[in-house]
């Protein structure tokens, strides 16, 4: 009788974190009896850092996932994950049946929260996937060049980037940025001043300090009764994660993120590793919030941990600190706020040409990093948090 000894690793999600984790792990384990399967609904890699560009009508380069994976030995399975059974260690994939695993990397990411405010799901667009972003861009292009209006809800980095991109690409439109807080509130005063100058230069109207109560087909209603006309509404605020982990009985926090130990393993099911937006990662300075900046280090770390443990080595705890807040302000401008480990602002910041070049470097780096990771160990982490996190090393 033949006994199978292959160590089966299944990676759920081929976003920034899942792609890097799978490719880096394949390189680290190429001499071991390991089989890696990457599962994703689409065969096209989505550059979520650039979805605001798509929404404004720009075309991005096409990146095919099987092509990126070529030469790694990773099996790509296209399909939706419908259920996880951590007891039998199997994943159910629509159209592909069941996949058994010895270790699971959960990298399903997050989407905009569209269920809490009436009308959002029915009448607003999001930047969660290329199809909806392209649909938004198509409708944007058909609007009258004068007098038409667009509302962007959310004053975080995504909302700011979307509003400025749309206003720059379509100067005939009236763009309103709606936010319950001050746009760029996480930045220092000087960086935020540059941001506001850019919003003024692009003619972006701000409705600040009042939450959205309802999204209508042609307007956004605020909690104070104000109604802002909008031929199109883009929703960029709030975060929702997949319910699959909670439904499977994996321990999650109040937001549905998988609770992990210092090595990013599920505290309830140690054969499951959670990375990126899917994981509730705590550091001495506080909880990590989902960004590509934090997600890719969790992916690289998890690949290294699995490879090390397969060789009988012990993993050190994950360490991370934020380094910057890079924000594009259209194609011609940007602002970069450098930060402390906890993401609070330092004095240093960049604007103008230097910031634009810096931001483009950040946005364009993941795909080359994936390809390079097939041949070498890439450094994808700008900061481990310095002395703030050194105690947990």
N, C-alpha and C positions, 0 to 999 in steps of 0.2 A: 504494500500500500504506500502511495506517495503522500508525504506530508508537506503542506505548503508553509513555508517559513517567512514569506515575503511580508514586510511590515507595510501595511496599507495606510496611506495618509490622504485624506480627502480635504480639499480646500473649498469652502463655500464662498463664492463671490470673487469676481475678477476685476475689482476696482483697483485703486492704487495699492491698497494693502494686500489683497489677495494675490494679485499678480506678483508683487515683489516677494511675498512669502513663498509662493510656489517655486519661482525661478531660483531664488537664493537657496532654498532647501534642496532643490534638484542638484545644484552644483555641489553643495556640501555633502550629499549622500550618494554621489554617483558611483562610488566604489562599494556601497552597501546594498543589501537586498531590500530595496525600498521601492514601492510603487506609489506615485503621486498622481492624484486625479483632481483637476480643477473644474468646478461647476459654475456656469454662468448662463443667464437667460439669453444673452446676445453674443454673437461671435465677434462683434466689434467692440474694441476697447473705448470706453467713454472717458474723455478728458473733462471731468467735472469742473476742474479749475477754469475751464474756458466756456462753460455753458452760457455765460452772459454774452459772449461774443456771438455764439450761434443765435441766441434770441434776438440780437440786433441785426441779424441777416448775414453774418460772415460765415464762410465755409472753412471747416477745419480739415486737416489731413486725415485720411482714413487709416486707422491702425487695426489690422486684423489679428485677433487673439491667437489663432493657430499659427500664424506667421511669426508673431513675437515668440511663441513657445518653441518654434522649430529648433531641433537639435538638443532640447532639454530632456527628452524622454517623458515629459509630462503628458498624460492623457487628458484631452479636453472634452468635456461633456456639456453640450448645450441643452439647457432646460431649466425649469423653475423648481426650486426645492419646495416641496409641499409639506414635509414633516421630517422630524428627527426622532429616532428612538435611541436614547442614550443607554438603555438597558441591553438591547441586542447589538448596539453600536452599528446602526444602519441609518442611511439617509434615503428618503424617498424623493425621486426626481421625476417630475412630470415628463412623460415621453421616453424616459430612460430606465424606469424601474427602480430597483434598490441598489444602493452602493454600500458595501460593508467597509468599515474602517477600524483601524487600531488606534489612530489618533485623528482628531478632527480640528481643522482650523476654521473658525467661524469668523468670516469677514464680510458679512452682509450689509454693513454700512447703515446709512440713514437716509430719510427723505424729509421734505418739508411737512410740517404738521398742518393738515388741511381739514381736520375733523372738528376742531373746537369752535371755530367762528362760522356762523351760518352763511351759506352761499359760496364759501371758498372752493369747496370741491366741485361745485356746479359751474361757477362763473370765472374762476381765476386760473391762470396758468402757473406752472412751477418750472424750475430748472432741474428737475430730478432725472430727466432722461432726454436724449437727443430728439426723439420723436416729438415730444411736447414743445421743446425749444424751437424746433424747425416750424412746427405748426404756429407758434406764437410769431415767429419771424415772418411767416407768410401772411398772417393777418395784419401785422404791422406794416408790411409793404403796400397793402391795399388801402390803408387809411388815407384820407385826404391830406394833402401836403400842408394845408393851413387849417388850424382850428381843431384838429383831432387831438384827443388827450389820452395819455397813458398813466396809470397809477402803479407805482412800485411800492409794495407794502413790505416794510422791514428796513430798519436803518443800520443793520449789521454790515459786515464787509461784502456779503453777496448782494444785498440790496443796493449798496453804494456803487458797486461795480456795474450792476445791471442798469441802474438809472443813468449813470454817466455814459455808458456804452450806447444806450438807446438815444440819449439826447445828442451825442456827437454824431452818430450815424444818420439820425433823422432830425435835423435842426428845425424842420417845420412843425414838429409835434410839440404839444405842451406836456411835459413830463413832471409829475408830482411824486415826490418821495414822502411816504407816510410812515411815521415811526412813533412809537410810544416813548422812546428815549431819544437823546441827542445822537445824531449820526456821528460815528467815530468816537463815541464816548470813551472807548477803551484807550484812545491815543492821548499823547501829551498835548498841551495847549498849542504849541507851534505847528505840529503836524496836523492837528484838527483845524487850525486856521487856514492852512494851505488847502485842506479838503473843502472847506466852505467856500474859499475863493474859486475853486474849480467848479463847484456846484453853481455858484453865481455866474461864472463865465459861460457855463453851458445852459443857463436859463432854467435851471431845475427849481421848481417851487417846492417848498418844504411845509408839511403839515406835521408838526412835532408836539409831543406831549399828550396825545389823546390816542387811546387804543381803537382799533377797528371793531365795530359792533356787527357789521354785516356787509357782505359783498353782493351787490346787485348786478344784473346783466350789463348795465351801463353806468354804474356809479359805485362808490365806496362810502358807506355810512359810518360815521364816527360815533363814539359813545356819547359825545356832547350834543348829538343831533345834527352836526354838520354833514352835508352830503357833497361829496366831491365827484364831479362827472368824470367818467372814464370809459372810453371806447374799448380799452383793453386793460386788464388788471393782471399784474404779475405778483405772485405771492412768494416771498423769500424768508419768511420768519417762522420760528418754531422748528422743533426737531422731533421726528418720530422714527423709531427703529422697528425692524421686523418683529412680529409677535412669536415667531417660530421657537425661540429659545424658551420663553415663558410657557408656551403651550407644551413643550417637551418635558417640562418639569425641571429644567436647568435653573439654578438660582439666579434671579435677576433683581435689580434694584427697582425703585418706584417708576423709573422711566423705561424699564424693559431691557436695560443693559446687563450683560452677563457680569456677575460679581466674580472677580478674579483674585488670585493670590499674588504675591510679589513677583512670580515668574509668569504671570498672565495666563495661568491655568484656571479653569472654572473651579470654584471652591466646593461645588457639589459633585462635579464630574471631571476629575483631573485629566481624563483622556481628551478633553475639549479645551482648546486654546482659543481665546477671544482676542481680536485685534481691532485697531481702528475705532470707528464710531460705535462698534458693537460692544465694546468692553468698558466696564466701570473701573478705570485705572486711577489709583490714588498714589500721590507722591507726598513727601513731607510738607510741601507748600500748599497742597490741596488736590482737587480732582482734575484730571486731564480732560479738556473738552475737545470734541472731535474736529480735527483739521487734518489736511494732508501733512502738515508739518509734524504733527504728533503721530499720525497713523502709520506713516512709512517706517519710523523707528520701531514701533511695536511689531511690525511685520518682519523687519530684519532681525530683531531680537528673538522672536518666536522661532524663526527658521534656524537661528544659531543654537537656541536652546534644544530643540528637537534633535538636531544633528549631534550636539554634544552628549545628550543623554543616551542616544543610541550607541555611543562609544563608551558609555559608562562614566561620563564626567558629570559633575554637579554644576547646576546653573547658578549664577549670581542674580540677585534681584534686578528688575528693570529700573533704570534711572532715566529721567527725562526732565528737561527744562525748556521753556519757550525761548526763542531767540529774536523773532521779528513778527510784525504784522504788515505784510506786503499787500497794497491795494492799488489796482489799476483805476485810473480816472479817464477812461477812454483809451484810444490808441496812442495819444500824444503826451500823456501825463500820468503820474502815479505819485504815491506817497508811501514811504517805508518807515514805519515806527519800530525802532529796535527796543527790545523788552528785557525785563528781568525774567528769571526762571518761571515765576508765577504769572507771566503775561502782562504785568503792569509796566507802564512805559519808562524807559530810560530817557536821558536827555537827548541822545543821538537820534537823528532822523534824516531821511533823504527826500528830495522832491525833484520834479522836473526830469531832465534827460537821464540823470544818474538813476533816479528811482524807476523810471520807465524801463531802462535797460536791466536793472536788477530784477524787477517784477517779471519781465519776459524770460529771464534766465530761470527763475523759480518755476514759472508755469510750464516751460518747455522741458524741464529736466527729468520728469518721471520716465517717459518712454525710453530715452537714451539710457537711463539708469537700469531699466529692465533688461535691455539688450546687452549692456556691458556686464550685468550681473551673471550672465551665462558663462562668462570667462574669468571674472575676477570678483573679489569681495568689495562691493561699493560702500563707501561711507555715506549714509543717507540721513545722518543725525547731526545737527548743528550744535546742539548743546545737551549735556547730560544733567544740567542743573547746577554744576559746580559744587561749592561747599554746602549748598542747601540740601542736596540729595546724597552727598558723599557718605553720610552715616549709614545708609542702607546698603552700601556696596558690599 
